Amino acid sequence: MRRRWRDVPAAAALLAPSAALLGVFVVYPLARAILLGTRKCNVSGRVCKTVGWHQYVTVWRSAPFQNALGNTLRFVAMTVPIGLVLGVGLAVLADKQLRGIGVFRTIFSSTIASSVAVASLIWLVLLNPQIGLLSHLLKDAFPVVKKPGLLNDGGTAMWGVAISSIWAGLGLTFVIVTAALQSVPRELYESAFVDGAGAWRRFTNVTLPMLSPTLLFVAVVMTARAFQTYGEIDLLTGGGPNSAGRPTETIAYLIYGKSSKIRNDIGIQSATAVLLFVLLLVVSFIQFRVLERRVHYAE
């Protein structure tokens, strides 16, 4: 016991740099944001006054926040399941010992080298009603891509942003799942094959259980990223189309967007950011509580 206490100063010295960085860049900004959330500023944003903690309730009930919350949840529901399924599907397809399979692995993982800005600009051109390649190819099956344009219609604009986001994040999901597949013992597949299990049974009874810890991690990371999406929306739609009641304005864009109604009120912006932080904590906790029951940790 005495030896453990003698180790405390050395442990504290080793932890001090990390604790200092955590305090300066995480704890202090969070505490500052929580306090700023109790303030309200005028239209110019220069004169602010403290209005109390009830401002968090006011912001939660406000129409802009409720609209942004609904858009955010819709965006998460669009991107996370589809992105996860596509990433797993491509990883399974590429997990073959075939000649030239490295070329396909490179192609599938190539989006990991693209930034959000580059991916958004690529899809902005592809979906452009006048010059976009996809607009010309899909105009007969989906007239909306040509007129008024997928990103210009209130009912489809969110799908345009979701497509760009899924494509941009597909490379990272593919790489993580592929790395997890490499660690699955091949003996399990051989045993399942000997027992008469087909390809689908081997996938559901061997691959998915062995990938479950990785899939939980990827799902949580993708959900957190989707809740904080800003770049795609700023570049592709700017939170609009305005005529349709800002159907792509998410919580992150409500906080930082150039056309946001609260962009000059640092108090309401801070309160909205804190609410987003709390939402992410709650959603991540629910994911761990619900999904971890289905996670299989190999011994």
HELIX and SHEET records of a PDB file:
HELIX    1   1 ARG A    2  ARG A    6  1                                   5    
HELIX    2   2 VAL A    8  LEU A   22  1                                  15    
HELIX    3   3 GLY A   23  VAL A   27  3                                   5    
HELIX    4   4 TYR A   28  LEU A   36  1                                   9    
HELIX    5   5 HIS A   54  ARG A   61  1                                   8    
HELIX    6   6 ALA A   63  ALA A   94  1                                  32    
HELIX    7   7 ILE A  101  SER A  109  1                                   9    
HELIX    8   8 SER A  110  ALA A  113  5                                   4    
HELIX    9   9 VAL A  116  LEU A  126  1                                  11    
HELIX   10  10 LEU A  133  LEU A  137  1                                   5    
HELIX   11  11 PRO A  143  VAL A  145  5                                   3    
HELIX   12  12 ALA A  157  GLN A  182  1                                  26    
HELIX   13  13 ARG A  186  VAL A  194  1                                   9    
HELIX   14  14 ALA A  199  ARG A  202  1                                   4    
HELIX   15  15 PHE A  203  THR A  207  3                                   5    
HELIX   16  16 LEU A  208  PHE A  227  1                                  20    
HELIX   17  17 GLY A  231  LEU A  236  1                                   6    
HELIX   18  18 ASN A  242  ALA A  244  5                                   3    
HELIX   19  19 ILE A  251  TYR A  256  1                                   6    
HELIX   20  20 ILE A  266  LEU A  291  1                                  26    
HELIX   21  21 GLU A  292  ARG A  294  5                                   3    
SHEET    1   A 2 ARG A  39  CYS A  41  0                                        
SHEET    2   A 2 CYS A  48  THR A  50 -1                                        
END                                                                             
